[in-house]
């Protein structure tokens, strides 16, 4: 995972209903292409033959794409926030 993974998971943990992708980009100070690449790595979809960890789900709400933290994502964030 990248240096963006933890900040992204933490941001989404504070937004139970999810956040639009443009809002996530603005809050994290990253370009959309960077966010989409990160979401591909930590999302639910497989990359090649390897399943994604499923920490984040992207949902279409009308014309808006929204990133939502999943239960596995909450568990990942909790396990890393309590590590020394």
N, CA, C and O atoms as CSV, one atom per row, in Angstrom:
chain,resi,resn,atom,element,x,y,z
A,1,UNK,N,N,0.836,-1.170,0.000
A,1,UNK,CA,C,0.000,0.000,0.000
A,1,UNK,C,C,0.890,1.244,0.000
A,1,UNK,O,O,2.087,1.171,0.276
A,2,UNK,N,N,0.296,2.351,-0.306
A,2,UNK,CA,C,1.065,3.590,-0.415
A,2,UNK,C,C,0.927,4.432,0.848
A,2,UNK,O,O,0.235,4.052,1.793
A,3,UNK,N,N,1.590,5.569,0.847
A,3,UNK,CA,C,1.468,6.499,1.962
A,3,UNK,C,C,0.106,7.178,2.017
A,3,UNK,O,O,-0.199,7.880,2.981
A,4,UNK,N,N,-0.699,6.977,1.007
A,4,UNK,CA,C,-2.038,7.559,0.964
A,4,UNK,C,C,-3.079,6.661,1.629
A,4,UNK,O,O,-4.165,7.126,1.975
A,5,UNK,N,N,-2.759,5.386,1.810
A,5,UNK,CA,C,-3.742,4.424,2.319
A,5,UNK,C,C,-4.292,4.816,3.681
A,5,UNK,O,O,-5.507,4.929,3.841
A,6,UNK,N,N,-3.430,5.026,4.659
A,6,UNK,CA,C,-3.897,5.330,6.017
A,6,UNK,C,C,-4.680,6.643,6.088
A,6,UNK,O,O,-5.752,6.673,6.692
A,7,UNK,N,N,-4.173,7.738,5.486
A,7,UNK,CA,C,-4.961,8.972,5.523
A,7,UNK,C,C,-6.327,8.822,4.846
A,7,UNK,O,O,-7.314,9.396,5.306
A,8,UNK,N,N,-6.384,8.061,3.765
A,8,UNK,CA,C,-7.649,7.844,3.068
A,8,UNK,C,C,-8.620,7.060,3.938
A,8,UNK,O,O,-9.790,7.428,4.045
A,9,UNK,N,N,-8.150,5.987,4.557
A,9,UNK,CA,C,-9.019,5.195,5.432
A,9,UNK,C,C,-9.502,6.035,6.618
A,9,UNK,O,O,-10.672,5.962,6.996
A,10,UNK,N,N,-8.611,6.822,7.198
A,10,UNK,CA,C,-8.989,7.667,8.341
A,10,UNK,C,C,-10.019,8.721,7.931
A,10,UNK,O,O,-10.971,8.979,8.668
A,11,UNK,N,N,-9.833,9.322,6.771
A,11,UNK,CA,C,-10.786,10.320,6.282
A,11,UNK,C,C,-12.166,9.696,6.096
A,11,UNK,O,O,-13.174,10.277,6.498
A,12,UNK,N,N,-12.209,8.527,5.494
A,12,UNK,CA,C,-13.494,7.868,5.253
A,12,UNK,C,C,-14.124,7.358,6.543
A,12,UNK,O,O,-15.348,7.252,6.631
A,13,UNK,N,N,-13.309,7.042,7.541
A,13,UNK,CA,C,-13.853,6.601,8.830
A,13,UNK,C,C,-14.653,7.719,9.493
A,13,UNK,O,O,-15.590,7.457,10.246
A,14,UNK,N,N,-14.282,8.952,9.212
A,14,UNK,CA,C,-14.994,10.106,9.776
A,14,UNK,C,C,-16.235,10.481,8.974
A,14,UNK,O,O,-16.945,11.420,9.332
A,15,UNK,N,N,-16.497,9.753,7.895
A,15,UNK,CA,C,-17.648,10.045,7.028
A,15,UNK,C,C,-18.409,8.745,6.759
A,15,UNK,O,O,-18.250,8.152,5.692
A,16,UNK,N,N,-19.231,8.296,7.710
A,16,UNK,CA,C,-19.921,7.008,7.566
A,16,UNK,C,C,-20.771,6.885,6.300
A,16,UNK,O,O,-20.962,5.780,5.793
A,17,UNK,N,N,-21.277,7.996,5.789
A,17,UNK,CA,C,-22.085,7.953,4.561
A,17,UNK,C,C,-21.220,8.022,3.305
A,17,UNK,O,O,-21.730,7.949,2.187
A,18,UNK,N,N,-19.906,8.165,3.497
A,18,UNK,CA,C,-18.996,8.257,2.368
A,18,UNK,C,C,-18.756,9.697,1.952
A,18,UNK,O,O,-19.421,10.619,2.424
A,19,UNK,N,N,-17.799,9.870,1.064
A,19,UNK,CA,C,-17.450,11.192,0.531
A,19,UNK,C,C,-17.320,11.092,-0.981
A,19,UNK,O,O,-16.868,10.078,-1.513
A,20,UNK,N,N,-17.721,12.153,-1.663
A,20,UNK,CA,C,-17.556,12.173,-3.115
A,20,UNK,C,C,-16.059,12.154,-3.440
A,20,UNK,O,O,-15.236,12.656,-2.675
A,21,UNK,N,N,-15.732,11.571,-4.579
A,21,UNK,CA,C,-14.320,11.475,-4.957
A,21,UNK,C,C,-13.659,12.847,-5.093
A,21,UNK,O,O,-12.522,12.999,-4.648
A,22,UNK,N,N,-14.312,13.857,-5.685
A,22,UNK,CA,C,-13.674,15.180,-5.720
A,22,UNK,C,C,-13.404,15.746,-4.326
A,22,UNK,O,O,-12.378,16.391,-4.107
A,23,UNK,N,N,-14.310,15.511,-3.393
A,23,UNK,CA,C,-14.109,16.003,-2.023
A,23,UNK,C,C,-12.926,15.280,-1.368
A,23,UNK,O,O,-12.139,15.902,-0.654
A,24,UNK,N,N,-12.800,13.981,-1.606
A,24,UNK,CA,C,-11.666,13.230,-1.062
A,24,UNK,C,C,-10.365,13.805,-1.614
A,24,UNK,O,O,-9.410,14.019,-0.866
A,25,UNK,N,N,-10.328,14.055,-2.917
A,25,UNK,CA,C,-9.125,14.639,-3.530
A,25,UNK,C,C,-8.762,15.963,-2.876
A,25,UNK,O,O,-7.600,16.208,-2.552
A,26,UNK,N,N,-9.756,16.808,-2.686
A,26,UNK,CA,C,-9.505,18.133,-2.102
A,26,UNK,C,C,-8.982,18.012,-0.678
A,26,UNK,O,O,-8.013,18.674,-0.308
A,27,UNK,N,N,-9.624,17.168,0.115
A,27,UNK,CA,C,-9.215,17.038,1.521
A,27,UNK,C,C,-7.837,16.411,1.677
A,27,UNK,O,O,-7.102,16.751,2.604
A,28,UNK,N,N,-7.481,15.496,0.776
A,28,UNK,CA,C,-6.174,14.845,0.875
A,28,UNK,C,C,-5.102,15.558,0.055
A,28,UNK,O,O,-3.917,15.244,0.169
A,29,UNK,N,N,-5.516,16.512,-0.768
A,29,UNK,CA,C,-4.558,17.254,-1.582
A,29,UNK,C,C,-3.911,16.414,-2.664
A,29,UNK,O,O,-2.718,16.550,-2.936
A,30,UNK,N,N,-4.710,15.530,-3.292
A,30,UNK,CA,C,-4.176,14.678,-4.361
A,30,UNK,C,C,-5.007,14.854,-5.624
A,30,UNK,O,O,-6.147,15.317,-5.573
A,31,UNK,N,N,-4.430,14.483,-6.744
A,31,UNK,CA,C,-5.140,14.528,-8.017
A,31,UNK,C,C,-6.061,13.322,-8.128
A,31,UNK,O,O,-5.840,12.298,-7.481
A,32,UNK,N,N,-7.087,13.449,-8.946
A,32,UNK,CA,C,-8.056,12.370,-9.129
A,32,UNK,C,C,-7.381,11.093,-9.619
A,32,UNK,O,O,-7.749,10.000,-9.189
A,33,UNK,N,N,-6.407,11.212,-10.505
A,33,UNK,CA,C,-5.736,10.017,-11.021
A,33,UNK,C,C,-5.023,9.258,-9.905
A,33,UNK,O,O,-4.996,8.027,-9.907
A,34,UNK,N,N,-4.452,9.983,-8.965
A,34,UNK,CA,C,-3.772,9.353,-7.824
A,34,UNK,C,C,-4.793,8.649,-6.941
A,34,UNK,O,O,-4.568,7.519,-6.507
A,35,UNK,N,N,-5.913,9.314,-6.673
A,35,UNK,CA,C,-6.960,8.706,-5.853
A,35,UNK,C,C,-7.520,7.454,-6.516
A,35,UNK,O,O,-7.693,6.431,-5.854
A,36,UNK,N,N,-7.801,7.519,-7.800
A,36,UNK,CA,C,-8.364,6.357,-8.496
A,36,UNK,C,C,-7.405,5.174,-8.479
A,36,UNK,O,O,-7.833,4.028,-8.345
A,37,UNK,N,N,-6.124,5.444,-8.613
A,37,UNK,CA,C,-5.129,4.368,-8.559
A,37,UNK,C,C,-5.121,3.732,-7.170
A,37,UNK,O,O,-5.074,2.508,-7.044
A,38,UNK,N,N,-5.166,4.561,-6.136
A,38,UNK,CA,C,-5.190,4.047,-4.760
A,38,UNK,C,C,-6.455,3.228,-4.512
A,38,UNK,O,O,-6.391,2.147,-3.926
A,39,UNK,N,N,-7.594,3.736,-4.955
A,39,UNK,CA,C,-8.852,3.011,-4.772
A,39,UNK,C,C,-8.831,1.668,-5.497
A,39,UNK,O,O,-9.419,0.696,-5.025
A,40,UNK,N,N,-8.157,1.615,-6.639
A,40,UNK,CA,C,-8.041,0.343,-7.358
A,40,UNK,C,C,-7.272,-0.676,-6.527
A,40,UNK,O,O,-7.628,-1.854,-6.507
A,41,UNK,N,N,-6.225,-0.236,-5.843
A,41,UNK,CA,C,-5.401,-1.147,-5.046
A,41,UNK,C,C,-6.085,-1.598,-3.764
A,41,UNK,O,O,-5.901,-2.740,-3.343
A,42,UNK,N,N,-6.866,-0.731,-3.137
A,42,UNK,CA,C,-7.441,-1.086,-1.833
A,42,UNK,C,C,-8.934,-1.384,-1.891
A,42,UNK,O,O,-9.561,-1.650,-0.866
A,43,UNK,N,N,-9.495,-1.339,-3.084
A,43,UNK,CA,C,-10.928,-1.574,-3.244
A,43,UNK,C,C,-11.302,-3.042,-3.295
A,43,UNK,O,O,-10.514,-3.919,-2.943
A,44,UNK,N,N,-12.519,-3.285,-3.739
A,44,UNK,CA,C,-13.078,-4.630,-3.761
A,44,UNK,C,C,-12.754,-5.401,-5.033
A,44,UNK,O,O,-12.801,-6.631,-5.031
A,45,UNK,N,N,-12.429,-4.711,-6.110
A,45,UNK,CA,C,-12.202,-5.380,-7.387
A,45,UNK,C,C,-10.844,-6.064,-7.433
A,45,UNK,O,O,-9.878,-5.615,-6.816
A,46,UNK,N,N,-10.796,-7.163,-8.182
A,46,UNK,CA,C,-9.544,-7.901,-8.360
A,46,UNK,C,C,-8.652,-7.158,-9.349
A,46,UNK,O,O,-9.131,-6.490,-10.267
A,47,UNK,N,N,-7.358,-7.289,-9.142
A,47,UNK,CA,C,-6.376,-6.794,-10.093
A,47,UNK,C,C,-5.658,-8.030,-10.608
A,47,UNK,O,O,-4.893,-8.665,-9.882
A,48,UNK,N,N,-5.909,-8.362,-11.855
A,48,UNK,CA,C,-5.406,-9.626,-12.383
A,48,UNK,C,C,-6.106,-10.763,-11.668
A,48,UNK,O,O,-7.334,-10.808,-11.603
A,49,UNK,N,N,-5.313,-11.684,-11.131
A,49,UNK,CA,C,-5.870,-12.816,-10.390
A,49,UNK,C,C,-5.927,-12.562,-8.890
A,49,UNK,O,O,-6.438,-13.392,-8.138
A,50,UNK,N,N,-5.409,-11.429,-8.454
A,50,UNK,CA,C,-5.357,-11.141,-7.014
A,50,UNK,C,C,-6.592,-10.346,-6.584
A,50,UNK,O,O,-6.855,-9.269,-7.120
A,51,UNK,N,N,-7.346,-10.873,-5.624
A,51,UNK,CA,C,-8.511,-10.118,-5.143
A,51,UNK,C,C,-8.063,-8.891,-4.354
A,51,UNK,O,O,-7.036,-8.918,-3.675
A,52,UNK,N,N,-8.829,-7.835,-4.448
A,52,UNK,CA,C,-8.538,-6.636,-3.667
A,52,UNK,C,C,-8.890,-6.870,-2.211
A,52,UNK,O,O,-9.699,-7.747,-1.910
A,53,UNK,N,N,-8.298,-6.100,-1.293
A,53,UNK,CA,C,-8.596,-6.287,0.128
A,53,UNK,C,C,-10.009,-5.844,0.512
A,53,UNK,O,O,-10.518,-6.244,1.559
A,54,UNK,N,N,-10.640,-5.031,-0.316
A,54,UNK,CA,C,-12.015,-4.619,-0.046
A,54,UNK,C,C,-12.166,-3.624,1.087
A,54,UNK,O,O,-13.192,-3.619,1.767
A,55,UNK,N,N,-11.171,-2.785,1.304
A,55,UNK,CA,C,-11.229,-1.814,2.400
A,55,UNK,C,C,-12.137,-0.637,2.081
A,55,UNK,O,O,-12.691,-0.008,2.983
A,56,UNK,N,N,-12.289,-0.342,0.795
A,56,UNK,CA,C,-13.098,0.792,0.352
A,56,UNK,C,C,-13.978,0.348,-0.816
A,56,UNK,O,O,-13.562,-0.448,-1.657
A,57,UNK,N,N,-15.183,0.870,-0.850
A,57,UNK,CA,C,-16.108,0.602,-1.955
A,57,UNK,C,C,-16.452,1.944,-2.593
A,57,UNK,O,O,-16.659,2.934,-1.891
A,58,UNK,N,N,-16.513,1.976,-3.914
A,58,UNK,CA,C,-16.948,3.176,-4.628
A,58,UNK,C,C,-18.360,2.912,-5.138
A,58,UNK,O,O,-18.607,1.948,-5.862
A,59,UNK,N,N,-19.279,3.787,-4.745
A,59,UNK,CA,C,-20.685,3.653,-5.118
A,59,UNK,C,C,-21.084,4.807,-6.026
A,59,UNK,O,O,-20.614,5.933,-5.865
A,60,UNK,N,N,-21.956,4.512,-6.977
A,60,UNK,CA,C,-22.536,5.558,-7.816
A,60,UNK,C,C,-23.835,6.007,-7.162
A,60,UNK,O,O,-24.740,5.205,-6.936
A,61,UNK,N,N,-23.912,7.284,-6.864
A,61,UNK,CA,C,-25.136,7.878,-6.312
A,61,UNK,C,C,-25.566,8.969,-7.276
A,61,UNK,O,O,-25.102,10.107,-7.217
A,62,UNK,N,N,-26.460,8.583,-8.158
A,62,UNK,CA,C,-26.804,9.491,-9.247
A,62,UNK,C,C,-25.592,9.620,-10.149
A,62,UNK,O,O,-25.061,8.622,-10.635
A,63,UNK,N,N,-25.160,10.838,-10.369
A,63,UNK,CA,C,-23.973,11.073,-11.198
A,63,UNK,C,C,-22.709,11.234,-10.368
A,63,UNK,O,O,-21.643,11.528,-10.910
A,64,UNK,N,N,-22.819,11.045,-9.063
A,64,UNK,CA,C,-21.690,11.237,-8.158
A,64,UNK,C,C,-21.096,9.894,-7.750
A,64,UNK,O,O,-21.823,8.960,-7.411
A,65,UNK,N,N,-19.775,9.805,-7.785
A,65,UNK,CA,C,-19.061,8.633,-7.287
A,65,UNK,C,C,-18.666,8.914,-5.842
A,65,UNK,O,O,-18.072,9.950,-5.544
A,66,UNK,N,N,-18.999,7.986,-4.948
A,66,UNK,CA,C,-18.770,8.176,-3.521
A,66,UNK,C,C,-17.910,7.032,-2.992
A,66,UNK,O,O,-18.196,5.863,-3.255
A,67,UNK,N,N,-16.861,7.367,-2.249
A,67,UNK,CA,C,-16.012,6.364,-1.600
A,67,UNK,C,C,-16.545,6.120,-0.196
A,67,UNK,O,O,-16.812,7.059,0.554
A,68,UNK,N,N,-16.698,4.835,0.149
A,68,UNK,CA,C,-17.241,4.437,1.443
A,68,UNK,C,C,-16.297,3.419,2.073
A,68,UNK,O,O,-15.857,2.479,1.413
A,69,UNK,N,N,-15.993,3.609,3.339
A,69,UNK,CA,C,-15.168,2.656,4.075
A,69,UNK,C,C,-16.009,1.423,4.401
A,69,UNK,O,O,-17.137,1.545,4.877
A,70,UNK,N,N,-15.461,0.240,4.144
A,70,UNK,CA,C,-16.162,-1.014,4.425
A,70,UNK,C,C,-15.765,-1.528,5.810
A,70,UNK,O,O,-14.856,-0.990,6.441
A,71,UNK,N,N,-16.446,-2.562,6.271
A,71,UNK,CA,C,-16.084,-3.161,7.565
A,71,UNK,C,C,-14.648,-3.683,7.566
A,71,UNK,O,O,-13.932,-3.455,8.541
A,72,UNK,N,N,-14.190,-4.382,6.502
A,72,UNK,CA,C,-12.769,-4.764,6.485
A,72,UNK,C,C,-11.834,-3.552,6.550
A,72,UNK,O,O,-10.753,-3.636,7.134
A,73,UNK,N,N,-12.240,-2.439,5.959
A,73,UNK,CA,C,-11.441,-1.213,6.027
A,73,UNK,C,C,-11.386,-0.654,7.434
A,73,UNK,O,O,-10.339,-0.187,7.883
A,74,UNK,N,N,-12.520,-0.701,8.135
A,74,UNK,CA,C,-12.544,-0.242,9.537
A,74,UNK,C,C,-11.639,-1.123,10.398
A,74,UNK,O,O,-10.909,-0.626,11.256
A,75,UNK,N,N,-11.695,-2.428,10.163
A,75,UNK,CA,C,-10.848,-3.355,10.919
A,75,UNK,C,C,-9.373,-3.085,10.630
A,75,UNK,O,O,-8.552,-3.110,11.548
A,76,UNK,N,N,-9.028,-2.829,9.376
A,76,UNK,CA,C,-7.641,-2.540,9.001
A,76,UNK,C,C,-7.168,-1.263,9.677
A,76,UNK,O,O,-6.057,-1.206,10.204
A,77,UNK,N,N,-8.008,-0.248,9.662
A,77,UNK,CA,C,-7.655,1.024,10.291
A,77,UNK,C,C,-7.483,0.852,11.794
A,77,UNK,O,O,-6.539,1.390,12.372
A,78,UNK,N,N,-8.376,0.114,12.429
A,78,UNK,CA,C,-8.294,-0.116,13.877
A,78,UNK,C,C,-7.039,-0.897,14.236
A,78,UNK,O,O,-6.385,-0.589,15.232
A,79,UNK,N,N,-6.696,-1.901,13.443
A,79,UNK,CA,C,-5.522,-2.716,13.757
A,79,UNK,C,C,-4.231,-1.927,13.590
A,79,UNK,O,O,-3.264,-2.171,14.313
A,80,UNK,N,N,-4.196,-0.995,12.659
A,80,UNK,CA,C,-2.986,-0.201,12.448
A,80,UNK,C,C,-2.904,1.003,13.372
A,80,UNK,O,O,-1.811,1.510,13.622
A,81,UNK,N,N,-4.036,1.470,13.883
A,81,UNK,CA,C,-3.987,2.615,14.795
A,81,UNK,C,C,-3.612,2.186,16.208
A,81,UNK,O,O,-3.207,3.021,17.016
A,82,UNK,N,N,-3.742,0.892,16.519
A,82,UNK,CA,C,-3.371,0.400,17.844
A,82,UNK,C,C,-1.998,-0.248,17.850
A,82,UNK,O,O,-1.504,-0.647,18.905
A,83,UNK,N,N,-1.370,-0.358,16.670
A,83,UNK,CA,C,-0.029,-0.942,16.596
A,83,UNK,C,C,0.994,0.053,17.108
A,83,UNK,O,O,0.810,1.261,16.962
A,84,UNK,N,N,2.091,-0.450,17.718
A,84,UNK,CA,C,3.128,0.469,18.213
A,84,UNK,C,C,3.886,1.132,17.104
A,84,UNK,O,O,4.787,1.930,17.364
